[in-house]
């Protein structure tokens, strides 16, 4: 596990931007943390780190926001409003998984049983005036991502 203490929104974005190049197509990241702790901020940085130049929207009401970044499709899911994991079937989750897309999932516990297993789990907590971000590997691919990321720690 790697731990970080970003002291600002900018530093949280920089962390996401540094992590992105280490994750290949098909990576699955689960993002855990309270409302407002900065999960979408980290995703915004992640997309910037992949080279996405446009506005990054929160999927709070749409549930899924798609982004085409070069040859990679990235899907940012916010499952906070999902009442039953079966709702993901109507959102086409099987298609997203089948195409080797990168998935960034907020509130993953609400999609339990319908989501693929994560490669990384990112837990974000309030810590004083900043945040504590802990990134853990959950698969062999996740271990490879963390090993590649270690030298680039912001």
N, C-alpha and C positions, 0 to 999 in steps of 0.2 A: 504494500500500500504506500502511496505517496501522499503527503500532506502539504497544503499550501495555505497561506494567510493573505489573500488579496485584501488590501486596505481601501480599495475604491472600486467603483463600477468599471473604470478603465482597466484596472489591474485584473478584474474578473474576466473582462473581454480578452485581454492579452493571454490569460491562461487558456481560454478556449481556443484562441488563434494558434497558440503553440502546440496544443494537443492535436489539432486537426490533421496536419501533415503526416502524423504517425498512424492514423487510422485509415485503412483502405476501404474500398467499396465493400459493402456487406457487413460492416461493423455495426454492432448494436450497443448503444450506451443507455443505461438507465440513470435518470437524474432524480435524486431524492432530496427533499427539503421542504420546509414550510412555505406557505404562500409568501411571495415577495422577497425571498432570500436570494434570488438572482439566477435561477435556472435558465430562464430565457436570455439573460445577459450572457451567460456562458455559451449558449447556443449561438447567439449573434456573433460572438468572437470566433467560435468554431467555424461558422460559415465564412467569415472574413478570412480566416486562415486557409480555407480551401479556395479562396479567390472569388467568392460571391460578392459582387459590387453593389447590389441593390438593397432596398429596405428589407429588413427582417421583421416579420410580424409575429406577434404572439398567437398561438393557435387556441387560446382559451375558449373562443366561441365556435371556431371552425373545426376544432379537434385535431385536424391535420393541416400542416402547411407544407407544400412540396417546393423543392428548390432543385433546379438543374444546374449543376456545377461541372462544366466540361462534360465528360462522359458519365459522370456519377449523378445519380438521383439521391437526394437527401430528403428525408421526411422527418419533420419535427412534430411530434405528437404530444398533446396535452390532454391527458385522460381524466383530469380532475372532475369533469362533469359526466363521466361515464358511470351509469348506475349498475350495469351488468356487463361482464366481459364479452358476452355474446353480441353486444352492440358493435363490437369491432368487426364482426363478420360483414355487417352492412356498410362499413367504411372501406372494405376491400383489403383488410390486413393481410390476407393470404397472398394477394397479388403483390403487395409491397415487399413481402418477405421473399417471394419466389424470384423477384428480379434482381436480387443481390444489391439492394439499396442500402444506404446507410440510414439507420434509424436512431433518432435521438428522442427518448421517451420520458416525459415528465409524468409523475404519478403512475409508475408502471404496475403497482400492486392492483390497480383498478382494471388491468387487462390480463390478469393472471390466467394462465391456461390458453390464452390466444396469442400471446407474444412469443417470439423466439427467445431463447435464453440470452442473457446479456454477455458481451465480451468485457465490458467495464461497467462498474457501478460508481457513480459520482454522487457523493453525499455532501450537501452544502448546509452549513449551520451558521447561525449568528455567533460571532465571537467578539465581544466588546463593540467597538465601532466598525469593525470589519467583518470578515467571514472566515470560516475554516472550511476548506474544500479537501475532501479525502477521496482519492481515486484508487479503487481496488480492481484487480483482475479477477474475472469470473470464468475464464476459459484460457486455453492455450493461446489463442489469438490475442486475448487481453493481456496475457503475460508478455507476448512479443511487442504489443503496443507500448506497455509500460517500460520495457527495456529500451525501446527506441526513443521514448519520451524523456527518460531520465537525464540524458545530457543536455536537453533543451529546456530544462526547468527555468521558468522566468525568474 
